[in-house]
Amino acid sequence: MKKPEAVRRHLPTSPFKAKAEAPRKHFAVGDRVTHDAYGLGRVIGVEGDSAVLVDFGSRQERIAEPYRGMFNL
């Protein structure tokens, strides 16, 4: 008999560990960043934990959380 998913527990010593949550990315005004699609830029605005406004030189883009493809330099 198979247990429902809600009843299963992931023990810390188990070799079948639960999927780890990726660390949240944090950006501040003035941070230099790189984006896979837009290239190098500088953060010019932060909207809480939901989005950042980045100046990529020729354009400004609003990048929403989870900030896929964007990394601090």
N, C-alpha and C positions, 0 to 999 in steps of 0.2 A: 504494500500500500504506500502510495506517495503522499508526502506531507504537502500542504499548500505552501506557496512561496512566502506568505506572511508569517508563517510559523518558524521558518528556517532562521537559524542564527549563524552569524559568522564569528567564529572564535578567533582570538588573536593568534593562536598557534596553528590555525588551519592552513594547509598549503593552498587551499582554494579561497583566498582572501577576497573580500568585497572590493569592487573597483574603487580606486582612490580618486578623490575629487581633485581636479586640477587647481593649483593655487590661483587666487584671483590676481589680476593685473591691476596695478595702481599707477596712475599718471598724474602729474602736477603741472601747473602752468610753467612753461619754460623748459620742460623736458625735451630732449632730442630723441626722436623716434624714427624707426624705419617701418615701412608697410610693404607687404609683398606686391601690392598692385600700384601704389602711388609713389614709393621710394622714400627718400629722406625728408623729414619735416620737423616742425617744432610745435608743441602743444601751446595753443593760445587761449583755450578755454576749457573748463571742466564743469560738467553738469552732474554733480553728485557722483554716484557710482554707476550712472546709467549711460553716459556718453562723454566724449571729448571732442573738441574742435581743434583740428590740426591744420597748420599752414604748410603746404608742400611747395611753396614758391609760386608756381603758376596757378595753383588752385587751393581752395580751402575745403576741407571735407569734415563732416560730422561722422565720427566713427562710434557706433553703439557697442555696448557691452555684449558679448564677451571679447571684443577687440580681436577677432580672428585675423591673423596675419600681421599684427602690429606688436612691435617689441621696443623696449627702451634700449638706448645706446649707452 
